[in-house]
């Protein structure tokens, strides 16, 4: 039998072998707390950030492509490109490029948050503050361009483009554009500013006091 002692074994030696068996002590309440799962909100916020960043990156890229092809689109609509006002500017291209870079920053921050990296909090705060600056800049660009187009239409009332700008929608169009810009570009940066700036400020808020996995 496996339990039988070898012949001629000293009983004291057998006792020493029995003493070598390790019995784990029972877990205390503190030990159970250490085994608890870390907070789940980083996965939610990180995933939403990545998805919003991917959507914004796609929309921003398409917007720049459409701006580059705008003259061709007017030709397809039967309009003479020389008889339309300037609808894009260098400032718009610069703002669009910075907006794409800022969207990439959001995606990076979301990925780092999923890994519970403490640097992600600072990235989200930088993203939020910069997004508000870009939002105000974008609104100014839209209003400036609307003023340029309105002045061109007034100076060229007989052009085909000017005729399409008649009616109430042409007057409220810029306002609608500003409202959509605020609705699309404001809520998530505002949430990030409040969440990471005033609510989740400590490292334990992200990890629950546990060391993040390597």
NUBA-46411 format. One record per residue (C-alpha): residue in three letters; x, y, z. Coordinates in steps of 0.1 Angstrom, whole numbers, plus 5000, padded with zeros to 4 digits. Layout:
% residues N
alaXYZ/...
% end
This chain:
% residues 214
unk500050005000/unk501150364993/unk500650465030/unk502950185043/unk506350315056/unk509550175042/unk511149905064/unk513550025090/unk512350395087/unk512850585119/unk509450695133/unk510851045140/unk511851085103/unk508250995093/unk506951255116/unk509251515100/unk507851425065/unk504351475078/unk505351815092/unk506451925057/unk502951925044/unk501752295039/unk498252375048/unk497152725036/unk495552945063/unk491953045058/unk491353365038/unk490453665059/unk488053945048/unk490954165036/unk492253875015/unk488853844999/unk488854214991/unk492154184973/unk490653914951/unk487754144941/unk487454254904/unk488754604896/unk486154874886/unk484454804853/unk484055174842/unk487455194824/unk486254924799/unk483055114792/unk484555454789/unk487555324769/unk485355124745/unk483055424739/unk486055654733/unk487555414707/unk484255374689/unk483555754689/unk487155814678/unk486855564649/unk483555714637/unk484956074640/unk488055974622/unk486055824593/unk483756124591/unk486556374593/unk488456194565/unk485356184543/unk484756554550/unk488256644538/unk487856434507/unk484456594499/unk485956944503/unk488756854479/unk486156724454/unk483657004459/unk484457184426/unk483956854407/unk480656804425/unk479457144414/unk480357054378/unk478356734381/unk475456944393/unk475757154361/unk477257464378/unk480257654365/unk483057624391/unk484057974383/unk480558094392/unk480557974428/unk481958134459/unk484957994479/unk483557724501/unk486857604516/unk489857784530/unk493357704541/unk492157754577/unk489557484573/unk492157244560/unk494457314589/unk491557284614/unk490456954598/unk493956814600/unk494256904637/unk490756764643/unk491956424629/unk495056434651/unk492856504681/unk490556214672/unk493655984671/unk494556114706/unk491056004718/unk491555654704/unk495055624720/unk493555744754/unk490755484751/unk493255204744/unk495355304774/unk492355334796/unk491354974787/unk494754874800/unk494155084831/unk497255294824/unk497255604847/unk498655824818/unk495255784801/unk493656024826/unk495956304816/unk495356224779/unk491656244783/unk491956584801/unk494156714773/unk491756584747/unk488756744765/unk490357094769/unk491757084733/unk488356974720/unk486657274734/unk489257504718/unk488757324684/unk484957344688/unk484957724693/unk487457754664/unk485257534642/unk482257754650/unk484158074641/unk485357924608/unk481757824599/unk480458164607/unk483258344588/unk482758124558/unk478958184559/unk479658554559/unk481958524529/unk479358324510/unk476558564519/unk478658854507/unk479558674474/unk475858594468/unk474958954473/unk477659064449/unk476758804423/unk472958774424/unk472558644388/unk474658334392/unk473157984395/unk474657944430/unk473158264442/unk469758154430/unk470057834451/unk470658044481/unk467258214481/unk464758124508/unk464658094546/unk466857784548/unk469857964533/unk469658214562/unk469257964590/unk471657714574/unk474757844592/unk472857844625/unk471857474620/unk475457394612/unk476657554644/unk474057364664/unk475057034649/unk478657104655/unk477957164692/unk475756854695/unk478256624678/unk481456774693/unk480556894728/unk479056614750/unk481856364751/unk484656614758/unk482456764785/unk481956424800/unk485656344799/unk486456684816/unk484056624844/unk484756244848/unk488556264848/unk488856614862/unk486456594892/unk485256244898/unk487955984889/unk491056164901/unk492955894921/unk494755594907/unk492655354928/unk489555484910/unk490855314879/unk492454994894/unk490454944926/unk493754934945/unk494954634925/unk498054644904/unk497254644866/unk498154344847/unk501454354829/
% end
